[in-house]
């Protein structure tokens, strides 16, 4: 049986970061990756001549971001595209009311002010919430404190539902009260016109990465770790397991002996979300000029409520919308034509016969991906923010879990993945390592 210093399971950004730092420190490291590519949930599709990031797309705030620093060092081209964490007016937004008519600037500003008023109240309510409170519980309490009529309250309630779905791909009643505590952006947000996958490609350079190796079992003891894959077994002194929460919880992936506390408890309180992207490319633009987003209020926006204009990024008229939470679950078995018809029905409601059939469509299926089981993790009711860090607690001095779900300050992001891989490498080496060693020559 082959024996190395460290086995890294998963060639996403977390795994590649850990492997790169450990290799740089002189360790013999093998990375086992189930897919036929590196990157994990960073995945750029170029099959139709377009550059489409089907997984991670943004750096949500470039200030003090290790990913932004790495991208700059690797010469990756970026374009500013600040979303603002589903904020009400961080960029020009065309709002349409329940009747399908566009709100005036004054009406849109008033709605945005209502969101800010609610959020100011919500911060206090969340801070005082019970351990088993859901995000629905705290938002309803905050809404009840406002002197608004039912229609005004309902518009803000819908916004809060959409925010929980679009930020974490979870229905508002399924997410912990503190589930959006990390919803903050520092600096501009950027996207990658040449594809986000350039990042893992650079990180992977020079590493011993073995693709198409599906790991099914991790056995740990005081003597080290034995990894069982479909192509045999490997032994190592230490291991870094970076598979998503959905894989950690799957029946076809086991860790033996079972994970101890606090790791097991934290894992049981996190869940993978339902969050899919729908890209639609059109012959020409039919939507409003000078806006980056279109949002629809009212019951017609239950499934499709927000569209983002990616025309400048893709070089052709392109809208991106998200199927998130219940909608993502609902459309899992729909055909592409059914999804497109459903989306176009709402766009036609807003823009009439100007709407044309798209020339091409891309729809993700992260829920059906056996190596992910969803897009990223979220905090279920009863979870606390500590669960993210608790999930990374070293096991037996030999086993380390890393990945976006194991980082408290900014989970569900590529920076979280990179920082968690950096932390795992430091723990194995038992010394501090400058983060810039990740992208150093």
Secondary structure, DSSP 8 states (H G I E B T S, - for coil): -EEEEEEEE--BHHHHHHHHHHHHTT--EEEE-SSSSSBTT--EE-TTSS-EESS--EES--TT-HHHHHHHHTT---EE---TTT-SSSS-EEEE-TTS-B--HHHHHHHHHHHHHHHHHHHHHHHT--TT-BHHHHHHHHHHTS---HHHHHHHHHHHHHHHHHHHSS-TTTBBTTTTTT----S--EE-TT-THHHHHHHHTT--EE-S--EEEEEEETTEEEEEETTEEEEEEEEEE---HHHHTSTT-EEES---TTHHHHHHTEEE--EEEEEEE-SS--S-TT-SEEEE-SGGGTT--EEEE-HHHHTS-EEEEEEETHHHHHTTT--HHHHHHHHHHHHHHHHGGG----SEEEE--STT-TTTSSS-EEEBTT--THHHHHTT--BTTTEEE-SGGG-STT-SSHHHHHHHHHHHHHHHHTS---GGGGT--
